[in-house]
Structures are given as C-alpha cells and as structure tokens.
Amino acid sequence: EALLKKSGCTKCHAVSSKKEGPAFKDVAAKYKGKPDGAAAVTKMITTNPKIKVDGREEMHDALKTKNDAEVKNVVAYILSR
C-alpha cells in the first residue's frame, strides 16, 4: 500500500471507489482467478502503457520500483481487494 501511494497510484485509483481510474476492487473482479490475471496487472503497472482517460490517450505511470518482490506484493494487494 505504501508503494502505491509513493508511486502516485492513489491519485487516480482508490480501493473501492472509482476515481479517474478504476477502483482496485473492480480491477480484482476483472482479473482475479484468471490464468493471465496477475500477468495483465503486472504489465499495466510496470510498462507505462497508453490508456484512455476521458476520451484522450495518456501514459499510465509505472510503479516506482524495479524490485520483483515489491511488484508481486502490489499485484497481490490489488487482486485481493
């Protein structure tokens, strides 16, 4: 949770309510239990993909870490919501 805050994720995402981005519980509902769910979330939070926000494209910021264990912890946190 601290890494999510440090990385600025909570500016656009909340645990249970939609902000500019989807709530973590909605992300979990979409990906939890799917064979590629953790990989999809990992890719989203580590590769700076382009996303649509209010009809315009912008870069999705990556986590402020390259540590695999920290990335896995964040993915587990998001999918456990």
VENTALIN-V526727 format. One line per field, one symbol per residue. ss: DSSP state (~ for helix, > for strand, _ for the rest). psi: psi as a letter, one per 20 degrees, with the letter a starting at -180 (. if undefined). A space follows every 10 residues. Layout:
ss->???
psi->???
This chain:
ss->_~~~~~__~~ ~_________ ___~~~~~~~ ~_____~~~~ ~~~~~~___> >>>__>>>>_ _______~~~ ~~~~~~~~~_ _
psi->hhhgghijhi hiqrgiqpch rqqhhhgghh hpiqhjghhg ggghjijlrp rpoliqprpp qrqlqjohgg ghggggggii .
